[in-house]
Amino acid sequence: MRLRHAALAAFGAFTLLLTVPTSASAATGVFEYAYHGPNGGTQHADLIDPAGAECHNIPEAADPSASEPAHSPRNRTTATATVFTEPDCEGDYFSLRPLTGRGSERLKFRSVVFSS
């Protein structure tokens, strides 16, 4: 009888391990932002299911000498998004809550990191 209970407990623990997500998983969802294109008009882009705990330079805004910062972020991911004024997640920063976080055109940034 005890062996059966021990086996059931071990099976239950193993099943629970399979269902717990790992901490380094990607943020599920879309991070949207706007930037000024080469013709000066506003363009829109996004990061889909970005990796968590990893700095993402915004390709269209990463070079301060060649481009303006990105703006108007919309965090529609399951993780907190922290945007930074400089590339490589440096400089001043602002956090956007999961799923509903957003910033206006005045929020300028060049990189972002997502909580894991």
N, C-alpha and C positions, 0 to 999 in steps of 0.2 A: 504494500500500500504506500509506504513512504517513497519507494523508488518511482512510483507512478506520479506522485505529487512533485517530486524533484524534477522529473522529466518534463512535466507540464510547466513548471516554473522556468526551467531553462529554455524551453521552446518559446514561452511568452516573452522572456527577456530578449531572445534573439530576434523575434518579430518586431519588438519595440525598437531595437537598434536599426533595423532596416527602414523604419518609417521616420526616424528623426533626421532632418536635413543637416547637411554639413555646414559649418560656419563660413567656409570660403565660397559659398555658392554665389551665383549671379543674382543680381537684382532683377526680379521678373517685372517686365513691363517696358515702357518707353519713356525716355527722357528727351523732351523736345526743347529746341532753342531756335533763336533767330540770329542772323548775322548780316552784315552788309556785303553784298557780292561785288565782283569786279566793276560792274556798271553802276554801282552806288545804290542799287535797289535792295530791298530787304529780301533775303532768302530764308528758307526754313530747312532744318535738318533734325535728325534725331539719333539717339543711341538706343538700340534695341537689346534688351536683356544684358546690360553691361555687367562686367565682372565686379564683384564686391571687393572692398579693401585694396583697390588698385587705382592709381591716378590715371585719369583719362584726359589728355590734352585735346582741346577742341581743334580739329584739323584746320578749320577755316579761320581760326583766331589765335592760334598758338604762337605765331611770330609777331611780337610787338612792333618790330620795325617795318613789317609789310602788311599788317591788317589791323582793323579795329577789333575790339573785344566782341564776343558774342553777347546777346542780351535776351530778355524775355523768356527765361527758363520755365518749363512746366515739368514737374516731377510726377510722372504717372507710373513710377516703379514702386515696388514693395519695400524699398530701402530708403533711408534718409540720404539725400543728395547734398553734399557740401560743395559749393562753387567757390573758386578762388580767382582773385584778380590777376594772378600771374600764371605762366605755364608751370608745369611740374608740381602743381598743388602748393604753391607758395603765395605769399602776400596776404592781403585781407581776405576774409571768407564770410560766407553766409550759408546757413543750412535751410534746406527745404524739406518739409515733412513728407513722408511717404504718401503716394496716391493723389494728394490734393495740393502739394506745395507748388507755389508759383511766384514769379517775380516779374516786375514791370520792365519796360524798356530801359529804365534807369539802372537796373542791376546788371552791371558789366562784369564779364568773367572770361577766363581763358582756359580753365581746367576744372575738373569735377572729380570727386571721389564718392563712392557709394558705401554706406555701412554694410557690414556683412552679417 
